[in-house]
Amino acid sequence: MPIYVYKCPQCGTFETEQRITDPALESCPTCNRPVRRLIAGNVSVIYKGSGFHTTDYRSKEYKEKAKSESENKGDVKAAS
């Protein structure tokens, strides 16, 4: 479930776990004052393994070009 960040004028910011379909909180659970939902940033997502469109469904030409570029980089490092 997503974690939403809210700001209370008295208590400050707090996070709560809610379903996407749940309505936004209207009052602070601590002091019952009105709250505002904030837009959270810096969400970290880690993609591991195969199964992602950008890695699994590349064209054959793209894969060949990427392979030749990585081989060329190895040649440059070996020459240094």
C-alpha positions as CSV (number, residue, x, y, z in Angstrom):
1,M,0.0,0.0,0.0
2,P,1.2,3.5,-0.7
3,I,2.4,5.8,2.1
4,Y,1.0,9.3,2.0
5,V,2.5,12.4,3.7
6,Y,0.2,14.9,5.4
7,K,0.9,18.2,7.1
8,C,-0.9,19.4,10.2
9,P,-0.5,23.1,11.2
10,Q,0.0,22.1,14.9
11,C,1.7,18.6,14.8
12,G,3.8,19.0,11.6
13,T,4.2,16.4,8.9
14,F,3.2,12.7,9.4
15,E,3.0,9.7,7.1
16,T,0.1,7.2,6.9
17,E,-0.4,4.0,4.9
18,Q,-3.6,4.1,2.8
19,R,-5.1,2.3,-0.1
20,I,-5.2,4.2,-3.3
21,T,-9.0,4.0,-3.3
22,D,-9.3,5.4,0.3
23,P,-10.3,9.1,0.6
24,A,-7.7,11.5,1.7
25,L,-7.5,12.3,5.5
26,E,-9.4,15.4,6.4
27,S,-8.2,15.8,10.0
28,C,-5.1,15.0,12.0
29,P,-5.3,11.7,14.0
30,T,-3.6,13.4,17.0
31,C,-5.2,16.8,17.4
32,N,-8.2,16.6,14.9
33,R,-7.2,19.8,13.1
34,P,-7.6,20.0,9.3
35,V,-4.6,18.5,7.3
36,R,-3.3,18.8,3.8
37,R,-1.9,15.9,1.7
38,L,1.6,16.7,0.4
39,I,3.3,15.5,-2.7
40,A,6.1,13.2,-1.7
41,G,9.3,13.1,-3.6
42,N,12.4,10.9,-3.8
43,V,10.6,7.6,-4.1
44,S,13.2,5.0,-4.6
45,V,12.3,2.0,-6.8
46,I,14.8,-0.7,-7.6
47,Y,14.3,-2.8,-10.7
48,K,16.2,-6.1,-10.5
49,G,16.3,-8.9,-13.0
50,S,14.6,-9.3,-16.3
51,G,11.0,-8.6,-17.1
52,F,11.1,-4.9,-17.9
53,H,10.2,-3.6,-21.2
54,T,13.3,-1.5,-21.7
55,T,15.6,-4.5,-21.1
56,D,13.6,-7.4,-22.6
57,Y,12.1,-6.0,-25.7
58,R,14.9,-4.0,-27.3
59,S,15.4,-4.4,-31.0
60,K,18.1,-6.8,-32.3
61,E,19.9,-3.8,-33.9
62,Y,20.0,-2.0,-30.5
63,K,21.4,-5.0,-28.7
64,E,24.1,-5.5,-31.3
65,K,25.1,-1.8,-31.2
66,A,25.2,-1.8,-27.4
67,K,27.4,-5.0,-27.4
68,S,29.8,-3.5,-30.0
69,E,30.1,-0.3,-28.0
70,S,30.8,-2.2,-24.7
71,E,33.5,-4.2,-26.5
72,N,35.0,-1.1,-27.9
73,K,35.2,0.4,-24.4
74,G,37.1,-2.7,-23.3
75,D,39.6,-2.2,-26.1
76,V,40.2,1.4,-25.0
77,K,40.8,0.4,-21.4
78,A,43.2,-2.4,-22.5
79,A,45.1,0.1,-24.6
80,S,45.5,2.6,-21.7
